[in-house]
């Protein structure tokens, strides 16, 4: 008996069932984040809102401590190069802060930092629409302070005004 040639013997694979066509679905694509307007390192000790006022309990008059004033002025001074002209309309901003070596709560560190940005950029903090904050421990070879990054956000889409909610007195 001779061996059949490989060309004459074909092994059939079992057929796979056909897959049903995929249903299309929409994927939400996030817009590309804006390019930072500025990125600076502010050296110093970030001050928490819990420790920014002096004379606690003695009088109702509040004044900033010297350390709090120094931090706010350091942030202001480092960002003055990007100051907006007074006649320019104010943009919406996104602020990202990385505090290095601070032991306070990260949300309490933002208040004086945003106040310093307000003085440095001449943009009120009501125009800050997005805030990102984190804190990192002080490690060997690093300096205590904060990396601050500010980006301009695209203008918000204006929506149609809502209809007034006045009631008709006859039908009420």
Secondary structure as UniProt FT lines:
FT   TURN            6..8
FT   STRAND          36..43
FT   HELIX           49..51
FT   STRAND          53..54
FT   TURN            56..58
FT   STRAND          63..64
FT   HELIX           66..79
FT   HELIX           80..82
FT   TURN            86..87
FT   STRAND          93..100
FT   HELIX           106..121
FT   HELIX           125..127
FT   STRAND          128..136
FT   TURN            140..141
FT   STRAND          145..152
FT   TURN            169..171
//
